[in-house]
Amino acid sequence: MIHPLIALLSALCMVQSNPLTAHPPILVPGGAGKFDFMNVDSKDRLAFACQPGKSAFVVIHLDSEKVKSVDVGAEINGIDSDSKGQKVYGAGPSKVLVKFDMATWKKAGSLNLDGPGDSVIFDSKHGTLYVDNDDGTSLWCVSPGSMKISKTVTIKEAPEVMVLDTSRNKIFQNIKTTNTVQVIDIASMSVVAEYKLGELTSPHGLAEDLAAGKLFSVGKNGKLVILNADSGKILQTLDVTKSSDQIAYDSQLKRLYIPGSGVIQTVQVYASGAEIIGSASLPKGCHSVTVDPQTHDVWVAYADDANSYVMKYSVR
C-alpha cells in the first residue's frame, strides 16, 4: 500500500511536469513580422493578434482554427472588439486609432492621435474606447461612433497594459517608470490611487480575477505580484520567468499564463495564495498570449525569419 504522503507528492510532480500540451503551429499567410498584444472575443469565437511587424492583425477563428491576416496600413500594438457593434479597434506606433468592420474586415474609420498608442480596451458598459499613450502620459477616452476624443486623463509616464473592471468602475494601468499600478476611476475619469509593486520592476503583463478582487502584475525582472484590487495591498510575490510582456488569466480554472524566456508558465491561483504548477516550452521570441474562456485553450503568436505563426496549447 502506498503511503498517502508519497501518493500526494507523486501526483504533485505529475501536475508540475507540464499542464499544457502544444499543438502544431498554424501558418499565418504573408510572411514574417513581429507580434504584440493578443485578445479574445469569446462571443464571436475569435481571437486577435496584433502584428505591427506587418502593419496588420491576425484573426483566429477559434472553432475552425482558420486564420486570416487583415491589412491595417498602420502598425498596431493593442486591439479590442465590440461584439454587439461588430467592430474591432486597434492602435499603435503609427499614432492612429483604426476601426474595422467585422463582417467585411474593411476599415470603417480612424482617428489621429498625439502619440503612439499601446493598450486598447472597449468598454461596452459605457460605450467608450480607452487607449493609452505608449511611453507617454495620456489615457485617451474615445467615442467609438464619432471616433473623437471625449477626454484625456493624465497618467504617469510609460504605461503598459491596462485592465478594465466595470464592477468596480475602475481601470487598472501598469506604469513602467514608477513600478506601480495606477487606478483610474471611470465615473470621474481621474487617477484616484497608485499601488506600489514592491520588488517588481518594469511592470508589463497585467490581469485580474474579477470575482476574487485580485490583480496580477508581472515585471521584466521575473517577479509576479498579486494585489488586492480594492486596497492595493500586496498579497504575494512569486519568482517567475523573466522578460515577460503579456499575460493571460483563465478565471474559471484560476490559472495565470506567463510567457517569457523560452517557456510559458502556469500559475495556479488559490484563495490562500498561488504557485507555479508547471511550464511548457515556448517558441523563440514569443511574448504574446491569450486564453479562450470557453475551451480553456491558450493561444500564442510568434514569427521566425521566414514566417509567422499562431499556436494553441490545450490544458491537461
C-alpha positions, 0 to 999 in steps of 0.5 A: 500500500502506498503511503498517502504522503508519497501518493500526494507528492507523486501526483504533485510532480505529475501536475508540475511536469507540464499542464499544457500540451502544444499543438502544431503551429498554424501558418499565418499567410504573408510572411514574417513580422513581429507580434504584440498584444493578443485578445479574445472575443469569446462571443464571436469565437475569435481571437486577435493578434496584433502584428505591427511587424506587418502593419496588420492583425491576425484573426483566429477563428477559434472553432475552425482554427482558420486564420486570416491576416487583415491589412491595417496600413498602420502598425498596431500594438493593442486591439479590442472588439465590440461584439454587439457593434461588430467592430474591432479597434486597434492602435499603435506606433503609427499614432492612429486609432483604426476601426474595422468592420467585422463582417467585411474586415474593411476599415470603417474609420480612424482617428489621429492621435498625439502619440503612439498608442499601446493598450486598447480596451472597449468598454461596452458598459459605457460605450467608450474606447480607452487607449493609452499613450505608449511611453507617454502620459495620456489615457485617451477616452474615445467615442467609438461612433464619432471616433473623437476624443471625449477626454484625456486623463493624465497618467504617469509616464510609460504605461503598459497594459491596462485592465478594465473592471466595470464592477468596480468602475475602475481601470487598472494601468501598469506604469513602467517608470514608477513600478506601480499600478495606477487606478483610474476611476471611470465615473470621474475619469481621474487617477484616484490611487497608485499601488506600489509593486514592491520588488517588481520592476518594469511592470508589463503583463497585467490581469485580474480575477474579477470575482476574487478582487485580485490583480496580477502584475508581472515585471521584466525582472521575473517577479509576479505580484498579486494585489488586492484590487480594492486596497492595493495591498500586496498579497504575494510575490512569486519568482517567475520567468523573466522578460515577460510582456503579456499575460493571460488569466483563465478565471474559471480554472484560476490559472495565470499564463506567463510567457517569457524566456523560452517557456510559458508558465502556469500559475495556479491561483488559490484563495490562500495564495498561488504557485507555479504548477508547471511550464511548457516550452515556448517558441523563440521570441514569443511574448504574446498570449491569450486564453479562450474562456470557453475551451480553456485553450491558450493561444500564442503568436510568434514569427521566425525569419521566414514566417509567422505563426499562431499556436494553441496549447490545450490544458491537461 
